[in-house]
Amino acid sequence: MRPESFEGAAPYVEFRGVEVAYNELVSGLRGVSLTVKKGEFVFLCGPTGSGKSTLLKCLSREVWHTSGTIVLAGRDMNRVPARDVPLLRRQMGIVPQDFGLLTNRRVWENLAYAMRACGKTKREVRQMVPKILEQVNMLQRADAFPRELSGGEQQRVAIGRALINDPPLLLADEPTGNLDPDHSVEVMELLLQLNQKGTTVIVASHDMPIVERFGKRVLLMELGKVVADTADLNSSRVHEEIARALSMPEGHATLDGEPFDRDQEAENA
């Protein structure tokens, strides 16, 4: 399946020469340039340490880029002051890999707590919680505690929590990383349903079977760079590159086609 055509649509997310440098030796992103159209579904793929999570965190301002330009919905992120970051985050849904649920709160309380923190009234919470739980197929488990849920159910609750402000953008960092194949498919199908309703979805993943199954646009990252994009290149070639990159041992990537061991490189620095 080829990715949908968004030719002619204005960029919703745009990176122009973005760098994230932690120090002189360690970089999170290296000259990243890309665009994502409104309503797209995009996978960020690559081995551990390739920059996938850093890219997502630049959008949520958990990480601040050191050079280059990031534009979100027409707004230059360089001009977003720190005091406006909480408001910015309320305009996006963020799904972490580790679920991030409050273990001593029931499912509905996890959503309610997040809503109240965002300024929702008690009346709004009572109205919205059942609707969101129904949307993620968790209404029947509203009174359960996280420890009583499967991994897939916990992830659906985490996605529900990310939807409390009906965000136009959803960022998911390895949402299937802790799930078995069946639950992985369930979670990705939920994200696909949200995308089909108009939400722009960006997913960081190294789950190759899932990426192949859903046939969406793929950006392959290595060493902080975007090195392949199914929007620009032959799709089969990109998926071959992804499979090669993800088959390398942890801590390894490639540099100009040759194996590169970050740990060894750090020892030699």
GIPEPE-V123825 format. One line per field, one symbol per residue. ss: DSSP state (h for helix, s for strand, l for the rest). psi: psi as a letter, one per 30 degrees, with the letter a starting at -180 (. if undefined). Layout:
ss->???
psi->???
This chain:
ss->llllllllllssssssssssslllllssssssssssslllsssssllllllhhhhhhhhhllllllssssssllsshhhllhhhhhhhhllssssllllllllllshhhhhhhhhhhllllhhhhhhhhhhhhhhlllhhhlllshhhllhhhhhhhhhhhhllllllssssslllllllhhhhhhhhhhhhhhhhlllssssslllhhhhhhhllssssssllssssslllllhhhhhhhhhhhhlllllssssllsssshhhhhhhl
psi->kkllkgkfkkkekkkjhkkjjeaffkkekjhkklkklkfljkkjlllkgfgeeeeefeefgfkklflakkkjhgkjffgjleffeeeeffglkkjlegegljfgkleeeeeeeeeefggkleeeeeeeeeeeeeeghgefgegllefglleeeeeeeeeeefgfghkfkkkjjhfgfglleeeeeeeeeeeeeeefgfkkkkkkkgieeeeeefhlkkkkkkhgljfkkffflkeeeeeeeeeeeffllkflaljhfkkjjeeeeeef.
